[in-house]
Amino acid sequence: MATNLAIDPDLLETALKAGGLKTKKDTVNLALTEFIQRRKNADILSLFGTIEYDDEYDYKAARHRD
């Protein structure tokens, strides 16, 4: 899929150097991958403190098979 994007050339050059990659394409792909991962991490972090645990649950008892 060919796409024409107006990307800030200074920003792209800085990202290229920071990432240590050889091509602009690899740099943009890495940036998109990291962006997606950060968003997923933020979604996971929002779950902290929202799960209720049963203090009576005995996880060791669930390991035994009869």
Residue, then its C-alpha position, 0 to 999 in steps of 0.5 A: m500500500a503506497t501512502n504519501l504522508a507529510i512527515d516532519p523531515d527533522l523529526l524523522e531524521t532525529a528518529l532515524k538517528a535515535g533508533g539506529l535504523k538504516t531506512k525511513k520505512d524501518t524507522v516509521n514502522l518501529a515508531l508505530t509499533e512502539f506507539i501501539q505497544r504504549r497504548k496497550n500498556a496504558d490500557i493494561l495499567s488502567l486495570f490495576g486496582t479494579i480486580e477484586y480478589d477472594d481472600e478465602y480462595d486457596y490456590k494450592a488446593a486447586r492444584h491437586r487432582d483427584 
